[in-house]
Amino acid sequence: MRQRPYSEYREYPEEEMIRRALEIHQELSRRRTVRHFSDRPVPREIIEQCLLAASSAPSGANRQPWHFVVVTDPATRKELRAAAETGEREFYGGRAPREWLEALEPLGTDAHKPFLEDASCLIAIFAQTYSLAGEQNRAKNYYVTESVGIATGMLIAALHHCGLATLTHTPSPMSFLKTMLGRPPNERPFLLLVVGYPAEGCQVPDIDRKPLEQIATFVEDESAHRHVDARSSSGEKRA
Ligand SMILES: Cc1cc2nc3c(=O)[nH]c(=O)nc-3n(C[C@H](O)[C@H](O)[C@H](O)COP(=O)(O)O)c2cc1C
């Protein structure tokens, strides 16, 4: 394996690290899923840069098993909306288990998906279950779901960072994306990201985030404890 120096790495003083940690926490906490979009067009260059950012994600055996289809064409968005709503009417009209519908209730979602036409940009994300290395040469991909999930998270964060709103949409079923967008047999639809600007007066569900003690467990180094204790006894606030 060819190696090279990791010259991109940047080291920061600890104070700067803490400032950056607070900053990214605040920045990402402002992201919300938006379900009401304006029709304002999104500059293509922003989408391209965010896709390249997403594609820098780690992936199992570096297979990069993702493909992004960016749809801005209004006629195609209209067709995608119609196909999505057909499936969603069945989902909300009986196919979804009661428990699932109850979980969705606070979000106020239903079979109507106007955002698929209102938002100026849709990104259909496909997961490559295997790679096509040459005409008939299949190469196995590894940890496909994990890899595409990480890339998608990075894409959402990148778009948010640029000032765009997103909706992570998982139409049920999603197979129409593959046929309508003409994707090859080695790909399965992963999700449909709706991208754009929030509509004027856009509202979002008033939901809470779990506190740190519920989402994380620390199995700590005792010496790190002593370090924190020493800091807290010198007047610093402990979380
Ligand atoms: C994998 C996944 C699938 C989702 N599918 C949908 C969807 O089909 N429709 C929808 O309105 N929201 C969908 N959401 C958005 C969630 O409802 C939303 O992220 C959650 O309620 C938290 O709200 P927030 O994103 O504003 O923090 C999905 C989110 C994820 C991560």
The ligand as a Gaussian input file, in Angstrom:
#p B3LYP/6-31G(d) Opt

LIG

0 1
 C      -33.687000       7.902000       8.324000
 C      -34.694000       9.009000       8.488000
 C      -35.884000       8.954000       7.807000
 C      -36.796000       9.998000       7.903000
 N      -37.943000       9.958000       7.150000
 C      -38.772000      11.016000       7.160000
 C      -39.890000      11.060000       6.274000
 O      -40.091000      10.160000       5.448000
 N      -40.731000      12.121000       6.344000
 C      -40.511000      13.163000       7.215000
 O      -41.316000      14.103000       7.224000
 N      -39.447000      13.165000       8.055000
 C      -38.564000      12.130000       8.026000
 N      -37.436000      12.135000       8.831000
 C      -37.164000      13.316000       9.681000
 C      -37.383000      13.031000      11.151000
 O      -38.753000      12.976000      11.436000
 C      -36.678000      14.151000      11.949000
 O      -35.300000      14.094000      11.718000
 C      -36.941000      14.027000      13.452000
 O      -38.284000      14.210000      13.737000
 C      -36.108000      15.024000      14.250000
 O      -36.385000      16.336000      13.822000
 P      -35.229000      17.308000      13.333000
 O      -34.570000      16.663000      12.124000
 O      -35.923000      18.597000      12.997000
 O      -34.233000      17.449000      14.421000
 C      -36.518000      11.103000       8.750000
 C      -35.314000      11.139000       9.443000
 C      -34.386000      10.125000       9.308000
 C      -33.065000      10.223000      10.017000

